[in-house]
Amino acid sequence: MKTMHRAAAALVALAGLTVAACGGDGGEMAATAAPQAPAIQPTNFELQMEASRLNTGGDPRMVHPWRAFYCNLSDDNNAIVLAERQRNSIRMPLTQILDDVWYIGTEYVGQYVLRNEQGLVMIDAGNSAAEMNNFNLPALRSLGLGTGMPLHAVLVTHGHGDHDGGAAELKSATGAPIYLGSADASGKAYAPTALDSSVLTPYDIQVGGRTITVLSTPGHTAGATGFVVRAKDGGKEVRLFVSGGSSLVANNPGLVRAYLASMESTYAMLKALKVDTASNPHTYWDGSRDLIKRIQSEGLKSPSQFVIGNQALLRAMAIGRTCTAAYLAKQDPTAAPSVWRVSELDFLPASPAPGRVAARLSNGWGPVAGQTVSFKLDSGALLCSAVTGADGTATCASTSAPLRAGVDRVTAEFAGASTAAVVDLPSEAAAASGDTGALACRDLAQARAALGTRRGDSGYSARLDVDADGVLGLRDVDAIARLVPSGTTCGA
């Protein structure tokens, strides 16, 4: 799109003056102003595609796999999905990814098994009866399947055969009810227990002693359904979202619109429930396969390698929504869905400190000016608020009460803003208050250690990039050094 804008600017510049030959005795040449050509406006498709790239924030994990797969059709790159189907014969062993959650399947598609003291619950039901007999049922038995450890339910994300191909065999072997979105349930031999696909808001069901939030997500299929699972990680509750569908449906604007609405309702649910991580049964789609392989090679750690955090998950889902909006605009040029922009809040160096809290609000387009950032304590009490300046920085130089170093924890919040054309998504950041000198020395040491790193590099930190140019350079180090209070000596 930048190339298009440069070309448009060049056309305008070339059209700005015309040279006309004037009649008369000298054939004198005179420059006369010509009407300016109208600026070329980007299409909504072009705006959405630009947003899908800028919303990655330069994070390689967001570029691939999240954007690469969600934008596969808008990028005209469905070949990456077709290539993944060739991996359906490569088995992945039963792998524990959380205290009480396991994965079993192939490198293309798989299932999740939940286990607690009351028994088992399974999400999706395999590719085929043969796979169920040869792999899934043995895996369930290895986790204790039996009289004292029954399979309470199977939750199927949608009615495609690579997700419910072993359902009839599983139901015959265990007697477990198999839940499926009602819009996909017609004609299924395993007589599923229907989840009402017309209910488009989240609701809870109780299965196997667990509360599971259900959300109908039509688009990939009419009955696609997502599930939020309460699980344990190191004994603490985490929330895992298992997606109900992957690919958009090509050349079907109606289903693409439904998919877009589903992405927006999914984003809202993940934000409201503060979901910590997500997985698609097609584990390549969202990077889950790489996380599972890390666990296989490193062993399960605490916190689990599978947990990516709510802010990262929301960014990823916003990218997916933007890719969907781009494909809708490509299929229907009259469509004009709003452009979503992912914002990011970062505490500045040496903040939050007892007498100063400061954070910078930015997005892929640059600093976000003129927006209110609120600073709150863990109790919910408002500490102070400030409006971001031209550099995106909001600073409260003094607070209603000095923060207690090492005690108080501060959350910076941007509530979001929107117009009909653009939605700036909300964001937040949290950090513990510390002694000004200690914080400044810590940040100075980290900046020096990360000198030369760029946005997307593993050592880069946006918080330390004082000039927000995407590189941790000497100017950043010097700016942080100036925050060290006079008389404070930082360690070597």
Wavefront OBJ file of the C-alpha trace (Angstrom):
o trace
v 0.000 0.000 0.000
v 2.925 2.364 0.648
v 3.965 1.838 -2.982
v 0.464 2.811 -4.089
v 0.572 6.017 -2.027
v 4.006 6.935 -3.423
v 2.729 6.383 -6.958
v -0.336 8.522 -6.260
v 1.839 11.299 -4.836
v 4.061 11.186 -7.896
v 1.036 11.505 -10.205
v -0.203 14.522 -8.284
v 3.235 16.131 -8.414
v 3.541 15.541 -12.141
v 0.074 16.988 -12.724
v 0.760 20.083 -10.648
v 2.245 22.107 -13.439
v 1.722 22.012 -17.210
v 3.786 23.855 -19.737
v 1.699 25.611 -22.399
v 2.913 27.314 -25.569
v 1.493 30.796 -25.815
v 0.918 32.254 -29.270
v 2.289 35.623 -30.215
v 5.464 37.026 -31.405
v 7.937 35.144 -29.277
v 6.294 31.777 -28.836
v 6.921 32.437 -25.117
v 6.607 29.433 -22.769
v 4.680 29.967 -19.534
v 3.979 27.733 -16.586
v 0.334 27.585 -15.612
v -1.267 25.830 -12.721
v -3.276 22.753 -13.650
v -6.103 21.264 -11.642
v -4.812 18.792 -9.072
v -5.762 15.173 -9.558
v -7.903 13.795 -6.745
v -6.023 11.732 -4.182
v -6.308 8.011 -4.751
v -8.172 6.492 -1.812
v -7.227 2.989 -0.718
v -9.966 0.396 -0.821
v -11.284 -1.186 2.353
v -9.523 -4.393 1.311
v -6.196 -2.535 1.132
v -6.829 -0.836 4.483
v -7.639 -4.165 6.141
v -4.582 -5.877 4.666
v -2.342 -3.073 5.895
v -3.952 -3.387 9.322
v -3.393 -7.155 9.359
v 0.337 -6.527 8.916
v 0.669 -3.586 11.300
v -1.356 -5.341 14.010
v 1.336 -8.020 14.311
v 3.518 -5.455 16.079
v 6.515 -7.045 14.381
v 6.189 -10.145 16.578
v 7.363 -13.128 14.489
v 4.825 -15.411 16.201
v 2.010 -13.116 15.130
v 3.333 -12.892 11.568
v 3.495 -16.677 11.375
v 1.441 -18.660 12.093
v -1.397 -16.352 13.214
v -1.506 -13.878 10.336
v -0.215 -16.325 7.719
v -3.066 -18.771 8.236
v -5.919 -16.410 9.048
v -4.992 -14.321 5.994
v -4.354 -17.305 3.733
v -7.303 -16.573 1.421
v -6.949 -12.792 1.416
v -3.252 -13.356 0.615
v -4.155 -15.824 -2.175
v -1.986 -18.344 -0.344
v -4.186 -21.328 0.411
v -1.197 -23.490 -0.552
v 0.081 -23.210 3.027
v -3.067 -24.944 4.284
v -2.937 -27.619 1.597
v 0.674 -28.336 2.541
v -0.307 -28.890 6.170
v -2.820 -31.556 5.185
v 0.085 -33.706 4.085
v 1.124 -33.971 7.748
v -2.038 -35.795 8.800
v -0.168 -39.100 8.792
v 2.489 -37.881 11.254
v 1.408 -38.954 14.741
v 1.997 -36.861 17.843
v 2.039 -38.830 21.098
v -0.209 -38.167 24.063
v 1.307 -35.010 25.574
v 0.408 -33.260 28.817
v 0.142 -29.509 28.163
v -1.372 -28.375 31.507
v -1.866 -30.042 34.888
v -5.116 -31.605 33.704
v -5.107 -31.293 29.891
v -3.497 -33.568 27.267
v -3.180 -33.475 23.470
v -3.414 -36.538 21.220
v -3.498 -36.527 17.420
v -1.405 -35.826 14.351
v 0.616 -32.828 13.216
v -2.452 -31.747 11.232
v -5.387 -32.248 13.607
v -5.944 -33.605 17.086
v -8.017 -33.795 20.237
v -7.796 -32.527 23.814
v -8.443 -34.662 26.871
v -9.401 -33.117 30.232
v -9.020 -35.156 33.418
v -10.018 -34.437 36.999
v -10.935 -36.578 39.984
v -14.427 -37.140 38.558
v -13.354 -38.442 35.173
v -12.573 -37.412 31.602
v -13.922 -34.995 29.011
v -12.718 -34.990 25.402
v -12.776 -32.191 22.816
v -13.201 -33.544 19.258
v -13.447 -37.195 18.296
v -10.727 -38.097 15.834
v -10.335 -38.606 12.106
v -11.809 -42.083 11.835
v -12.932 -45.224 13.638
v -9.492 -46.740 12.999
v -7.748 -43.776 14.608
v -10.132 -43.965 17.547
v -9.401 -47.664 18.102
v -5.660 -47.488 17.471
v -4.767 -44.243 19.236
v -7.502 -42.334 21.051
v -9.077 -45.091 23.109
v -5.636 -46.428 24.185
v -4.708 -42.858 25.181
v -7.887 -42.510 27.238
v -7.198 -45.850 28.939
v -3.661 -44.723 29.783
v -5.254 -41.761 31.574
v -7.436 -44.104 33.620
v -10.563 -44.567 31.507
v -12.709 -47.163 33.264
v -15.433 -47.596 35.840
v -13.810 -45.207 38.296
v -12.726 -42.750 35.602
v -15.593 -42.478 33.077
v -15.650 -40.369 29.927
v -18.399 -37.895 30.825
v -18.736 -36.077 27.503
v -17.216 -35.369 24.107
v -17.422 -31.790 22.827
v -17.100 -31.605 19.041
v -16.005 -28.276 17.579
v -17.812 -28.827 14.258
v -19.174 -31.523 12.018
v -16.326 -32.122 9.574
v -15.084 -35.707 9.414
v -11.570 -34.935 10.654
v -13.174 -33.762 13.919
v -15.952 -36.303 14.438
v -14.801 -39.246 12.302
v -14.349 -41.461 15.355
v -17.407 -40.242 17.249
v -19.620 -43.258 16.652
v -16.841 -45.646 17.699
v -16.110 -43.579 20.814
v -19.773 -43.446 21.826
v -20.133 -47.200 21.308
v -17.050 -47.908 23.438
v -17.832 -45.530 26.316
v -21.486 -44.489 26.146
v -20.442 -40.853 26.516
v -22.814 -38.221 25.070
v -21.361 -36.325 22.134
v -22.187 -32.625 21.959
v -22.292 -30.855 18.583
v -23.673 -27.559 17.290
v -27.259 -28.105 16.191
v -26.651 -26.642 12.724
v -24.132 -29.441 12.043
v -26.074 -32.240 13.738
v -28.442 -33.329 10.963
v -27.820 -36.823 9.649
v -25.059 -37.719 12.096
v -25.125 -41.451 12.845
v -23.889 -40.984 16.398
v -27.046 -39.026 17.389
v -25.321 -36.013 18.931
v -26.627 -34.001 21.860
v -27.312 -30.668 20.172
v -25.896 -27.346 21.323
v -28.202 -24.621 19.987
v -26.276 -22.931 17.159
v -28.735 -20.024 17.098
v -27.535 -18.822 20.527
v -24.743 -16.421 19.612
v -23.775 -15.327 23.117
v -21.610 -17.336 25.557
v -23.235 -19.642 28.086
v -21.993 -22.240 30.569
v -22.587 -25.976 30.715
v -21.518 -28.441 33.405
v -19.792 -31.634 32.269
v -17.650 -33.981 34.319
v -17.494 -31.590 37.266
v -16.268 -28.764 35.058
v -17.760 -25.456 34.008
v -17.216 -25.009 30.283
v -18.257 -21.865 28.430
v -19.834 -22.510 25.042
v -19.911 -20.036 22.149
v -21.528 -20.696 18.784
v -19.080 -19.514 16.086
v -20.696 -20.037 12.670
v -18.619 -19.367 9.585
v -16.309 -22.326 9.048
v -19.459 -24.426 9.292
v -22.923 -23.318 10.371
v -22.624 -25.306 13.616
v -19.036 -24.491 14.559
v -18.653 -24.071 18.340
v -15.843 -22.876 20.590
v -15.224 -23.891 24.195
v -13.516 -22.135 27.125
v -12.091 -24.687 29.558
v -11.096 -23.926 33.157
v -7.888 -25.876 33.681
v -4.953 -25.938 36.095
v -1.365 -24.833 35.539
v 0.961 -25.305 38.494
v -2.148 -25.590 40.659
v -3.514 -22.222 39.509
v -6.566 -21.776 37.313
v -5.955 -20.919 33.673
v -8.486 -20.629 30.899
v -8.026 -22.375 27.567
v -10.082 -21.579 24.470
v -10.486 -24.362 21.919
v -11.590 -22.825 18.628
v -14.608 -24.049 16.722
v -13.310 -23.489 13.203
v -10.317 -22.575 11.080
v -10.525 -21.668 7.416
v -12.873 -19.168 5.908
v -15.181 -20.516 3.234
v -14.001 -19.333 -0.174
v -16.327 -17.323 -2.400
v -19.242 -17.274 0.033
v -19.748 -13.721 1.394
v -22.633 -14.862 3.616
v -20.491 -17.340 5.536
v -17.596 -14.860 5.591
v -19.889 -12.309 7.264
v -20.891 -14.943 9.805
v -17.220 -15.767 10.406
v -16.449 -12.070 10.914
v -19.231 -11.737 13.489
v -17.951 -14.895 15.208
v -14.421 -13.505 15.400
v -15.753 -10.334 17.024
v -17.865 -12.227 19.573
v -14.928 -14.547 20.301
v -12.636 -11.558 20.917
v -15.189 -10.037 23.317
v -15.542 -13.321 25.221
v -11.780 -13.886 25.501
v -11.357 -10.365 26.857
v -14.250 -10.606 29.319
v -13.139 -14.014 30.656
v -9.417 -13.090 30.570
v -8.599 -16.302 28.729
v -4.894 -17.161 29.017
v -4.256 -19.294 25.961
v -5.956 -20.922 22.991
v -5.686 -23.865 20.716
v -7.157 -24.907 17.445
v -7.684 -28.622 16.843
v -5.612 -27.893 13.720
v -2.590 -27.119 15.858
v -0.493 -25.590 13.065
v -3.104 -22.841 12.664
v -2.231 -20.884 15.814
v 1.200 -22.187 16.812
v -0.107 -24.788 19.263
v 1.871 -27.511 17.499
v 5.132 -25.689 18.126
v 4.212 -25.210 21.793
v 3.357 -28.915 22.147
v 6.683 -29.855 20.556
v 8.484 -27.541 22.979
v 6.854 -29.374 25.860
v 7.842 -32.699 24.329
v 11.497 -31.627 24.065
v 11.800 -29.585 27.285
v 9.294 -31.285 29.563
v 6.231 -29.527 30.958
v 7.255 -26.426 32.891
v 5.417 -24.199 35.348
v 3.995 -21.970 34.049
v 3.317 -24.186 31.055
v 4.893 -23.276 27.741
v 1.364 -23.495 26.381
v 0.162 -20.370 28.233
v 0.703 -17.233 26.132
v -1.244 -14.639 28.167
v -4.436 -12.712 27.540
v -2.868 -9.701 25.808
v -1.018 -11.860 23.269
v -4.146 -13.902 22.659
v -6.265 -10.798 22.085
v -3.705 -9.455 19.601
v -3.767 -12.760 17.746
v -7.566 -12.864 17.574
v -7.689 -9.241 16.401
v -5.334 -10.193 13.565
v -7.661 -13.052 12.676
v -10.629 -10.689 12.670
v -8.769 -8.205 10.453
v -7.821 -10.933 7.965
v -11.486 -11.940 7.864
v -12.578 -8.348 7.251
v -10.050 -8.135 4.420
v -11.415 -11.264 2.767
v -14.981 -10.006 3.094
v -13.983 -6.722 1.423
v -12.257 -8.724 -1.292
v -15.373 -10.828 -1.924
v -17.774 -7.890 -1.613
v -16.221 -4.494 -2.498
v -19.300 -2.730 -1.112
v -18.559 -4.091 2.363
v -16.860 -1.612 4.664
v -16.152 -3.262 8.035
v -14.307 -1.043 10.486
v -10.542 -1.319 10.710
v -9.385 -2.744 14.029
v -6.116 -1.395 15.428
v -4.347 -3.276 18.214
v -2.976 -0.904 20.842
v -0.162 -1.577 23.261
v 0.591 -0.011 26.627
v 4.084 -0.147 28.096
v 5.302 1.323 31.354
v 8.231 3.627 30.700
v 11.613 3.013 32.355
v 11.774 3.694 36.111
v 7.983 3.436 36.366
v 5.856 2.826 38.349
v 7.838 4.513 41.127
v 6.593 6.072 44.381
v 6.090 9.565 42.917
v 5.763 8.898 39.190
v 3.833 6.610 36.898
v 4.264 6.819 33.136
v 3.228 4.641 30.220
v 3.274 4.913 26.456
v 0.306 4.040 24.227
v 1.099 2.968 20.690
v -0.049 0.801 17.811
v 1.415 -0.357 14.508
v 0.756 3.085 13.042
v 2.851 4.823 15.739
v 2.225 6.676 19.028
v -1.431 7.207 19.953
v -2.029 10.797 21.081
v -4.975 12.425 22.804
v -6.264 9.331 24.638
v -6.816 8.855 28.359
v -4.754 6.307 30.259
v -5.907 5.383 33.765
v -3.557 4.040 36.445
v -5.196 1.808 39.036
v -4.130 -0.185 42.072
v -4.916 -3.890 42.399
v -7.760 -2.910 44.715
v -9.381 -1.153 41.762
v -8.794 2.292 43.261
v -7.940 4.957 40.701
v -4.445 6.272 41.292
v -4.527 8.944 38.598
v -5.181 9.426 34.892
v -3.506 11.384 32.114
v -3.972 12.138 28.428
v -1.295 10.903 26.032
v 0.859 13.497 24.318
v 2.156 13.527 20.761
v 4.642 10.782 21.647
v 1.885 8.603 23.124
v 3.118 9.106 26.695
v 0.801 9.556 29.660
v 2.515 10.663 32.873
v 1.258 11.342 36.369
v 4.142 13.221 37.937
v 2.593 13.056 41.376
v -0.044 10.731 42.711
v -2.736 11.023 45.368
v -0.574 8.922 47.684
v 3.013 7.744 47.147
v 3.246 4.194 45.937
v 4.837 1.693 48.294
v 7.870 0.194 46.637
v 7.644 -3.584 46.451
v 4.056 -3.565 47.761
v 1.734 -1.765 45.381
v 0.993 -3.106 41.911
v -0.256 -0.722 39.229
v -2.296 -1.422 36.105
v -2.305 1.079 33.255
v -5.501 0.894 31.205
v -6.633 2.325 27.871
v -10.371 1.807 27.445
v -10.288 1.986 23.652
v -11.916 4.386 21.210
v -13.899 3.973 18.032
v -15.524 5.630 15.052
v -17.535 4.057 12.265
v -14.333 3.494 10.297
v -11.721 2.703 12.950
v -11.736 0.818 16.248
v -8.749 1.366 18.548
v -8.810 -1.692 20.765
v -8.314 -1.408 24.534
v -5.108 -2.506 26.187
v -3.484 -2.667 29.593
v -0.188 -3.322 31.326
v 0.589 -4.188 34.948
v 3.755 -3.794 36.988
v 4.879 -3.717 40.606
v 6.007 -0.412 42.055
v 9.651 -0.105 42.995
v 12.256 2.288 44.312
v 13.058 4.871 41.622
v 16.789 4.279 41.758
v 16.515 0.508 41.737
v 14.046 0.572 38.834
v 16.201 2.949 36.804
v 19.334 0.870 37.417
v 17.514 -2.328 36.466
v 16.178 -0.811 33.257
v 19.561 0.672 32.404
v 21.238 -2.736 32.767
v 18.569 -4.386 30.608
v 18.838 -1.703 27.924
v 22.614 -2.079 27.761
v 22.315 -5.854 27.512
v 19.761 -5.550 24.698
v 21.602 -2.787 22.797
v 21.113 -3.171 19.054
v 18.048 -5.421 19.213
v 15.050 -4.619 17.048
v 11.305 -5.056 17.367
v 10.641 -8.757 16.886
v 14.018 -9.853 18.308
v 13.838 -11.978 21.457
v 15.791 -9.446 23.554
v 13.888 -6.358 22.398
v 11.594 -4.593 24.888
v 9.205 -1.874 23.753
v 9.220 -0.524 27.294
v 12.921 0.356 27.017
v 12.635 1.838 23.525
v 12.319 5.396 24.787
v 12.255 7.032 21.345
v 9.920 4.324 20.005
v 11.907 3.850 16.799
v 11.878 0.053 16.944
v 15.555 -0.265 17.914
v 17.205 -0.252 21.345
v 20.015 2.194 20.657
v 22.426 4.481 22.472
v 19.820 7.257 22.631
v 17.575 4.933 24.611
v 20.405 3.963 26.956
v 21.301 7.634 27.503
v 17.668 8.580 28.171
v 17.324 5.821 30.778
v 20.654 6.767 32.369
v 19.271 10.264 32.946
v 16.464 8.743 35.023
v 18.931 7.396 37.602
v 18.617 9.728 40.613
v 21.616 11.800 41.570
v 23.747 9.980 44.106
v 22.526 6.517 43.026
v 25.259 4.141 41.940
v 24.155 1.324 39.676
v 26.037 -1.968 39.891
v 28.359 -3.037 37.123
l 1 2 3 4 5 6 7 8 9 10 11 12 13 14 15 16 17 18 19 20 21 22 23 24 25 26 27 28 29 30 31 32 33 34 35 36 37 38 39 40 41 42 43 44 45 46 47 48 49 50 51 52 53 54 55 56 57 58 59 60 61 62 63 64 65 66 67 68 69 70 71 72 73 74 75 76 77 78 79 80 81 82 83 84 85 86 87 88 89 90 91 92 93 94 95 96 97 98 99 100 101 102 103 104 105 106 107 108 109 110 111 112 113 114 115 116 117 118 119 120 121 122 123 124 125 126 127 128 129 130 131 132 133 134 135 136 137 138 139 140 141 142 143 144 145 146 147 148 149 150 151 152 153 154 155 156 157 158 159 160 161 162 163 164 165 166 167 168 169 170 171 172 173 174 175 176 177 178 179 180 181 182 183 184 185 186 187 188 189 190 191 192 193 194 195 196 197 198 199 200 201 202 203 204 205 206 207 208 209 210 211 212 213 214 215 216 217 218 219 220 221 222 223 224 225 226 227 228 229 230 231 232 233 234 235 236 237 238 239 240 241 242 243 244 245 246 247 248 249 250 251 252 253 254 255 256 257 258 259 260 261 262 263 264 265 266 267 268 269 270 271 272 273 274 275 276 277 278 279 280 281 282 283 284 285 286 287 288 289 290 291 292 293 294 295 296 297 298 299 300 301 302 303 304 305 306 307 308 309 310 311 312 313 314 315 316 317 318 319 320 321 322 323 324 325 326 327 328 329 330 331 332 333 334 335 336 337 338 339 340 341 342 343 344 345 346 347 348 349 350 351 352 353 354 355 356 357 358 359 360 361 362 363 364 365 366 367 368 369 370 371 372 373 374 375 376 377 378 379 380 381 382 383 384 385 386 387 388 389 390 391 392 393 394 395 396 397 398 399 400 401 402 403 404 405 406 407 408 409 410 411 412 413 414 415 416 417 418 419 420 421 422 423 424 425 426 427 428 429 430 431 432 433 434 435 436 437 438 439 440 441 442 443 444 445 446 447 448 449 450 451 452 453 454 455 456 457 458 459 460 461 462 463 464 465 466 467 468 469 470 471 472 473 474 475 476 477 478 479 480 481 482 483 484 485 486 487 488 489 490 491 492
